[in-house]
Each structure stands twice: as structure tokens, then as C-alpha cells.
Amino acid sequence: MSKIELYAAIRRDSRAGMASRALQHKYGVGFRTVQKALASAWPTPRKKLQSRPSRLDRYKSLIDQMLRADLDAPRKQRHTTKRIFDRLLSEHDAVEVSYQMVRAYVAQRRPEIRIEAGLGPVEAFITQSHRPGVEAEAEVDFGDVTIRLAGELVRCVMFSLRLSYSGKAVHRVFASGGQEAFFEGHIHAFRVLGGVPIGKIRYDNLKAAVARVLGFSRARVETPCWTAFREHYGIEPFYCRPGKQGAHEKGGVEGDIGWFRRNRLVPIPEVATPAELNTLIDAWDEAERKSPGTSASWPRPACGWNSTTTWRSSSASPARCPEPPRWTRPVRQASSPLCTTSGGPQHASPMATVTGPGP
């Protein structure tokens, strides 16, 4: 539990008459922690560590002058980090300064100086908040995983659809992250959830869905099959920004994939077929949904699951999950436990479940 939840639990038990020593034994904390929790429901923020002196301190003002001079210089004739480092050596004999020190300082100060001069936007972060029911949202992403398939190490991809409010996710492993695997992952997740999230589903700009990114806007040119697929299910997509900035817009599913790898796929699972691994994953997901603290049965797609694994109910009804559309392009059975589409890559999913819209 978080520190705020710990303080709340200590205060609750104290009001019920539990002594300080009993609180220490129950929660595994010391005397000071109990006293702080009883004194205030909000934890005291940590003190910021004072920055240690650096050999670069005496040269920081000189670097700032060079960066400020670049504000009026032509774009192709501005100081690079290498040029700043060379000037410090030749003009100021800064032999005690390393290139790595200068590079780290320039990377931090260059955008700050532009902002101070009114030439750059100030980046800010707003904590995401999600509501259950009609405001239900989700996030989707692929992540690399390694398994031991029939005695050999094989690199696969794992599809994850995570409910933003509840934090619960559905996973599926495929041989690659092609469009058929992308569709099959959605179909499996909707079947497990019992419906389609009514709100937006966040995606990055993966090739299975996006054919082209249009400038710096949210507009995208979608692939025809994905457009037909999402219209069939009534999916409202939200495309994140390209690059690392977009990863912060769907940090929930990014963290979920990392958590699943560390907690479910360590040590590396050894299976005979991909279907056997997906059966294990379904069992792990089901056990997670039925972990201690659950006060309602699964599925509850119109409800949420908070960090303490307690259901929060909602009166709203989930969207109905329609039957999967059928492919009109040819699909053939592979000789391995995988399946393929005509001219496409192999995917670790049963032949009967590879369904989707026609072109």
C-alpha cells in the first residue's frame, strides 16, 4: 500500500482502540511512523537533497552566455556541445571538466534558456484521472517477451489491453505484432471483458492501425482493415503523440507490460506450443482478477478496480460485445501450431479465431 493508505489504516485502527505497539507490529513500522500518522493524515514530503558542488560550477555562467548568444544566431551556426567544450578548453583552460559533464548541463540548460527568453513552450504534466461506467477508457500496446518454445528461445510479442480506471488487463502472446495479431488480441480481450469499453482506447502509431501520421496533430490516415474493424466494434481510438512523449500518454499499459514480464515470465516459461502459453496467461489473468480483496465476481466491465484490489461498482451498463466479423481475404492453415494469412507473417493464434473485417 502507498504511504497515504498506510497512514489512513493506522489512524483507523487507532480510532478503534489499538495501541501504538500493536500498530507497529501489525504494519511493520516504527514508533515514529505511527506518531506521524496519528499527527497528520498527509505524509510529510521528503526534503530535497542539496546539490553537491561540481567542477563545472565555475564555468556554468560562461556556458549560459554561449547559449544565450545562440538565440540570435543563424540556426546552422549555433554552438554544439562539442564546440562549447572546445571553447572551454582553449579559451578558459578548463582541463578539469569532462565532455560528459558539459553535455549533461547543456542538455538541461538549452531548453530552459529558450523558455526564459520566451522562445519555447513550457512543458507541463497533468495527472490522468479516469471515471468508471460511461467514462470507461482503455489502453492498448504490444511488448516484447521471450519464451522457451519446444526447447528453443523464441522472441514473441505480447498484446495487452488495460482498463484505465480499474487497472486490470487482458494479455495474449503472438509470434509477431502484425495486423491479424492486433485484431485477435482485441477480440480475445472483448470476450474476456464481456463488452467493449465505451470511452476512448489509447493507441500508439503502430502500423497495424496507422498508415500515416499527419503532421503534429492527432489526425491519422488509418489502414482500411482497422477502420472497418473498429467501426464494427464501435471503438473510439485516441492516437498518442509519436516518440517518447506519446509513451507518457499511455503509461498505464506500458507499466503493465513491464510488470507482467517481471512477475509472470520470470523465470522464462517453457511450453510446447503457443496455445499452452496463452492458456497459462489466461489462468494468471483470472487469478489476478480473483485475488484476495475482491468483493465481486468477474466480469464487471462497468466497474473499476483500484490499487487495493477492491471493486467499485457503477450503475452504467457496458457496451455489448458484437460477434467478430469474418475475413473475406484467403486464410490458410499452417503446418505449425501457428496460423498465417495469405502473404502475411505467422501468428501464434488458433486458426478459428483469426477473424476480422473485409477490405
C-alpha positions as CSV (number, residue, x, y, z in Angstrom):
1,M,0.0,0.0,0.0
2,S,1.0,3.6,-0.5
3,K,2.1,5.8,2.4
4,I,-1.2,7.7,2.4
5,E,-3.1,4.4,2.6
6,L,-0.7,3.2,5.4
7,Y,-1.4,6.4,7.4
8,A,-5.2,6.0,6.8
9,A,-5.1,2.4,8.1
10,I,-3.1,3.3,11.2
11,R,-5.4,6.2,12.0
12,R,-8.5,3.9,11.5
13,D,-7.1,1.2,13.8
14,S,-6.1,3.8,16.4
15,R,-9.6,5.1,16.5
16,A,-10.8,1.6,17.0
17,G,-8.7,1.4,20.2
18,M,-5.5,-0.4,19.0
19,A,-2.4,0.6,21.0
20,S,0.7,2.1,19.4
21,R,2.8,-1.0,19.9
22,A,0.1,-3.2,18.3
23,L,0.0,-0.9,15.3
24,Q,3.8,-1.2,15.0
25,H,3.6,-5.0,14.9
26,K,0.6,-5.1,12.6
27,Y,2.1,-2.8,9.9
28,G,5.8,-3.5,10.4
29,V,6.7,0.2,11.1
30,G,8.5,2.0,13.8
31,F,7.3,4.3,16.6
32,R,8.0,7.5,14.7
33,T,5.9,6.4,11.7
34,V,2.9,5.6,14.0
35,Q,3.3,9.0,15.7
36,K,3.5,10.8,12.3
37,A,0.4,9.0,11.0
38,L,-1.6,10.0,14.1
39,A,-0.4,13.6,13.9
40,S,-1.4,14.1,10.3
41,A,-3.3,12.2,7.6
42,W,-0.9,13.5,4.9
43,P,2.7,12.3,4.9
44,T,5.4,14.9,5.3
45,P,7.2,15.4,1.9
46,R,10.8,14.3,1.7
47,K,13.4,17.0,1.9
48,K,15.2,17.7,-1.3
49,L,18.8,16.9,-1.3
50,Q,21.1,19.8,-1.8
51,S,23.1,19.7,-5.0
52,R,26.7,18.8,-4.5
53,P,29.4,21.1,-5.8
54,S,30.8,20.3,-9.2
55,R,33.9,21.1,-11.1
56,L,31.7,22.6,-13.8
57,D,30.2,25.3,-11.4
58,R,32.7,28.0,-12.2
59,Y,32.1,27.6,-16.0
60,K,28.3,27.4,-15.9
61,S,27.9,31.2,-16.4
62,L,30.2,31.0,-19.5
63,I,28.1,28.2,-21.0
64,D,25.0,30.2,-20.4
65,Q,26.4,33.2,-22.2
66,M,27.2,31.0,-25.2
67,L,23.7,29.5,-25.2
68,R,22.1,33.0,-24.9
69,A,24.2,34.2,-27.9
70,D,22.8,31.3,-29.9
71,L,19.3,32.8,-29.6
72,D,20.1,35.4,-32.2
73,A,22.5,33.3,-34.3
74,P,21.5,31.5,-37.6
75,R,20.2,28.1,-37.0
76,K,23.1,26.3,-38.7
77,Q,25.7,28.4,-36.9
78,R,24.9,27.7,-33.2
79,H,27.0,26.2,-30.5
80,T,27.1,22.4,-30.4
81,T,28.1,20.7,-27.2
82,K,31.4,19.8,-28.8
83,R,32.1,23.4,-29.7
84,I,31.3,24.6,-26.2
85,F,33.6,22.0,-24.7
86,D,36.4,23.0,-27.1
87,R,36.0,26.7,-26.3
88,L,36.2,26.0,-22.6
89,L,39.5,24.1,-23.1
90,S,41.1,26.6,-25.5
91,E,39.8,29.9,-24.0
92,H,39.5,29.1,-20.3
93,D,41.8,26.2,-19.8
94,A,39.1,24.1,-18.3
95,V,41.1,20.9,-18.2
96,E,39.3,19.6,-15.1
97,V,36.0,19.5,-16.9
98,S,34.9,16.4,-18.9
99,Y,32.8,16.4,-22.1
100,Q,30.1,14.3,-20.4
101,M,29.7,17.0,-17.7
102,V,29.3,19.7,-20.3
103,R,26.9,17.6,-22.4
104,A,24.6,16.9,-19.4
105,Y,24.5,20.6,-18.4
106,V,23.8,21.8,-22.0
107,A,21.0,19.3,-22.5
108,Q,19.4,20.7,-19.3
109,R,20.0,24.4,-19.8
110,R,19.4,24.9,-23.5
111,P,15.6,24.5,-23.3
112,E,15.5,26.4,-20.1
113,I,17.2,29.4,-21.7
114,R,14.8,29.4,-24.6
115,I,11.9,29.3,-22.2
116,E,13.4,32.2,-20.2
117,A,13.7,34.2,-23.4
118,G,10.1,33.4,-24.4
119,L,11.0,31.3,-27.4
120,G,9.9,27.9,-26.2
121,P,6.8,26.3,-24.7
122,V,6.8,25.3,-21.1
123,E,6.2,21.5,-20.8
124,A,3.7,20.6,-18.1
125,F,2.3,17.2,-17.0
126,I,-1.2,16.7,-15.8
127,T,-2.1,13.6,-13.8
128,Q,-4.6,11.4,-15.6
129,S,-7.8,10.6,-13.9
130,H,-10.4,8.1,-15.2
131,R,-14.0,7.5,-14.2
132,P,-15.9,4.2,-14.4
133,G,-19.0,3.4,-16.3
134,V,-19.8,5.6,-19.2
135,E,-16.4,7.2,-19.0
136,A,-14.6,3.8,-19.3
137,E,-11.3,4.1,-21.2
138,A,-8.6,1.6,-22.1
139,E,-5.0,1.5,-23.4
140,V,-3.5,-1.0,-25.9
141,D,0.1,-1.8,-26.7
142,F,2.5,-4.6,-27.7
143,G,5.6,-5.6,-25.8
144,D,8.5,-7.9,-26.5
145,V,8.7,-11.1,-24.5
146,T,11.0,-14.2,-24.7
147,I,9.8,-17.7,-24.1
148,R,11.3,-21.2,-24.5
149,L,9.2,-22.9,-27.2
150,A,9.9,-26.6,-27.6
151,G,13.3,-26.2,-26.0
152,E,14.4,-23.1,-28.0
153,L,14.4,-19.5,-27.0
154,V,11.9,-17.6,-29.1
155,R,11.2,-13.8,-29.1
156,C,7.5,-13.1,-29.3
157,V,5.2,-10.1,-28.7
158,M,2.5,-9.7,-26.1
159,F,-0.7,-7.9,-26.6
160,S,-2.1,-6.0,-23.6
161,L,-5.4,-4.2,-23.3
162,R,-5.6,-2.4,-19.9
163,L,-8.7,-0.7,-18.5
164,S,-7.6,2.8,-17.4
165,Y,-9.8,3.1,-14.4
166,S,-9.6,-0.4,-13.0
167,G,-6.0,-1.1,-13.9
168,K,-7.0,-4.7,-14.9
169,A,-5.6,-6.1,-18.1
170,V,-6.0,-8.9,-20.6
171,H,-2.9,-10.4,-22.2
172,R,-2.2,-12.5,-25.3
173,V,1.1,-13.7,-26.8
174,F,1.7,-13.9,-30.5
175,A,4.6,-14.7,-32.7
176,S,4.7,-11.2,-34.2
177,G,2.8,-8.0,-33.9
178,G,1.1,-8.0,-37.3
179,Q,-2.5,-6.8,-38.0
180,E,-4.0,-10.3,-37.5
181,A,-2.5,-10.5,-34.0
182,F,-3.6,-6.9,-33.3
183,F,-7.2,-7.8,-34.2
184,E,-7.2,-11.2,-32.4
185,G,-5.9,-9.5,-29.3
186,H,-8.9,-7.1,-29.3
187,I,-11.4,-9.9,-29.9
188,H,-10.0,-12.0,-27.1
189,A,-9.9,-9.0,-24.7
190,F,-13.5,-8.1,-25.5
191,R,-14.7,-11.7,-25.0
192,V,-13.0,-11.8,-21.6
193,L,-14.2,-8.4,-20.5
194,G,-17.7,-9.2,-21.7
195,G,-18.0,-5.9,-23.7
196,V,-16.3,-3.1,-25.4
197,P,-15.0,0.0,-23.4
198,I,-17.4,2.8,-24.1
199,G,-14.8,5.6,-23.8
200,K,-11.7,6.1,-25.8
201,I,-9.0,3.5,-26.3
202,R,-5.4,4.9,-26.5
203,Y,-3.0,3.6,-29.1
204,D,0.4,4.5,-30.3
205,N,1.1,4.8,-34.0
206,L,1.6,1.1,-34.8
207,K,1.5,0.0,-38.4
208,A,-1.4,-2.4,-37.9
209,A,-3.7,0.7,-37.3
210,V,-2.0,3.8,-38.7
211,A,-0.8,4.1,-42.3
212,R,0.5,7.7,-41.9
213,V,0.8,10.4,-39.2
214,L,-0.4,13.8,-40.3
215,G,2.0,16.4,-39.0
216,F,1.8,17.3,-35.3
217,S,-1.9,16.8,-35.0
218,R,-3.9,13.8,-33.7
219,A,-5.2,13.1,-37.2
220,R,-4.1,9.8,-38.7
221,V,-4.6,8.0,-42.0
222,E,-5.8,4.6,-40.8
223,T,-5.4,1.3,-42.6
224,P,-8.7,0.2,-44.3
225,C,-9.0,-3.1,-42.3
226,W,-8.5,-1.3,-39.0
227,T,-11.1,1.3,-39.9
228,A,-13.7,-1.4,-40.7
229,F,-12.7,-3.4,-37.6
230,R,-13.1,-0.5,-35.1
231,E,-16.3,0.6,-36.7
232,H,-17.7,-2.9,-36.3
233,Y,-17.0,-2.8,-32.6
234,G,-17.7,0.9,-32.0
235,I,-14.1,1.6,-30.9
236,E,-13.3,5.3,-30.4
237,P,-9.5,5.5,-30.9
238,F,-7.2,8.1,-29.3
239,Y,-3.8,8.2,-31.0
240,C,-0.8,9.3,-28.8
241,R,1.9,11.6,-30.0
242,P,4.9,9.9,-31.7
243,G,8.0,9.1,-29.8
244,K,8.7,9.2,-26.1
245,Q,6.1,11.9,-25.5
246,G,3.3,9.6,-26.6
247,A,4.5,6.9,-24.3
248,H,3.6,9.1,-21.3
249,E,0.0,9.4,-22.6
250,K,-0.5,5.6,-22.2
251,G,1.8,4.9,-19.3
252,G,-0.6,2.6,-17.7
253,V,-0.3,-0.1,-20.3
254,E,3.4,0.5,-20.7
255,G,3.9,-0.2,-17.0
256,D,1.5,-3.2,-17.1
257,I,3.6,-5.0,-19.8
258,G,6.7,-4.5,-17.7
259,W,5.0,-5.7,-14.6
260,F,3.7,-8.8,-16.3
261,R,7.1,-9.6,-17.8
262,R,8.8,-9.4,-14.4
263,N,6.2,-11.2,-12.3
264,R,4.8,-13.8,-14.7
265,L,7.5,-14.5,-17.2
266,V,10.5,-14.8,-14.8
267,P,11.9,-17.4,-15.0
268,I,11.3,-17.8,-18.7
269,P,8.4,-20.1,-19.2
270,E,8.9,-23.4,-21.2
271,V,6.0,-24.5,-23.2
272,A,5.4,-26.9,-26.1
273,T,3.0,-24.7,-28.1
274,P,2.0,-21.1,-28.1
275,A,-1.6,-22.2,-27.2
276,E,-0.2,-23.7,-24.0
277,L,1.4,-20.4,-23.0
278,N,-1.8,-18.5,-23.7
279,T,-3.7,-20.9,-21.5
280,L,-1.3,-20.2,-18.7
281,I,-1.7,-16.4,-19.3
282,D,-5.5,-16.7,-19.1
283,A,-5.1,-18.6,-15.8
284,W,-2.8,-15.9,-14.4
285,D,-5.1,-13.1,-15.5
286,E,-8.1,-14.9,-14.0
287,A,-6.2,-15.4,-10.7
288,E,-5.3,-11.8,-10.6
289,R,-8.9,-10.8,-11.1
290,K,-9.9,-13.1,-8.2
291,S,-7.1,-12.1,-5.9
292,P,-7.8,-11.5,-2.2
293,G,-9.8,-8.4,-1.5
294,T,-12.2,-8.9,-4.4
295,S,-15.8,-8.2,-3.4
296,A,-17.5,-9.0,-6.7
297,S,-17.2,-11.7,-9.4
298,W,-15.8,-11.3,-12.8
299,P,-16.7,-10.0,-15.4
300,R,-17.7,-6.5,-14.3
301,P,-16.7,-4.3,-17.3
302,A,-18.8,-1.4,-16.0
303,C,-16.9,-1.3,-12.7
304,G,-13.4,-0.4,-11.7
305,W,-10.6,-2.0,-9.7
306,N,-8.4,0.3,-7.6
307,S,-4.9,-0.3,-6.3
308,T,-6.1,-2.2,-3.3
309,T,-8.0,-4.8,-5.4
310,T,-11.4,-3.7,-4.3
311,W,-14.3,-3.3,-6.8
312,R,-16.0,0.0,-7.2
313,S,-19.5,-0.5,-8.6
314,S,-21.2,1.6,-11.2
315,S,-24.8,1.7,-12.4
316,A,-23.8,2.1,-16.0
317,S,-24.1,-0.8,-18.4
318,P,-21.1,-1.9,-20.6
319,A,-21.3,-1.8,-24.3
320,R,-22.4,-5.1,-25.9
321,C,-19.7,-7.1,-27.5
322,P,-20.8,-7.9,-31.1
323,E,-19.7,-11.1,-32.9
324,P,-16.4,-10.9,-34.7
325,P,-16.6,-10.1,-38.4
326,R,-15.3,-12.6,-40.9
327,W,-12.3,-12.1,-43.2
328,T,-13.0,-12.1,-46.9
329,R,-9.4,-12.5,-47.9
330,P,-8.0,-16.0,-48.1
331,V,-6.7,-17.6,-44.8
332,R,-4.7,-20.8,-44.9
333,Q,-3.7,-23.3,-42.2
334,A,0.0,-23.5,-41.5
335,S,1.8,-26.7,-40.8
336,S,3.0,-25.5,-37.4
337,P,0.8,-24.7,-34.4
338,L,0.7,-21.1,-35.8
339,C,-1.5,-19.7,-38.5
340,T,-0.9,-17.4,-41.3
341,T,-2.7,-15.2,-43.8
342,S,-2.0,-15.1,-47.5
343,G,1.3,-13.3,-47.9
344,G,1.5,-12.3,-44.2
345,P,3.6,-13.2,-41.2
346,Q,2.9,-16.1,-38.9
347,H,0.9,-15.5,-35.7
348,A,0.6,-17.7,-32.6
349,S,-3.2,-17.9,-32.6
350,P,-5.6,-20.7,-33.4
351,M,-6.9,-20.8,-36.9
352,A,-10.6,-20.5,-35.9
353,T,-10.0,-17.2,-34.1
354,V,-8.3,-15.2,-36.8
355,T,-11.3,-13.1,-37.8
356,G,-11.7,-9.6,-38.9
357,P,-13.4,-7.3,-41.4
358,G,-13.0,-7.5,-45.1
359,P,-11.2,-4.8,-47.1
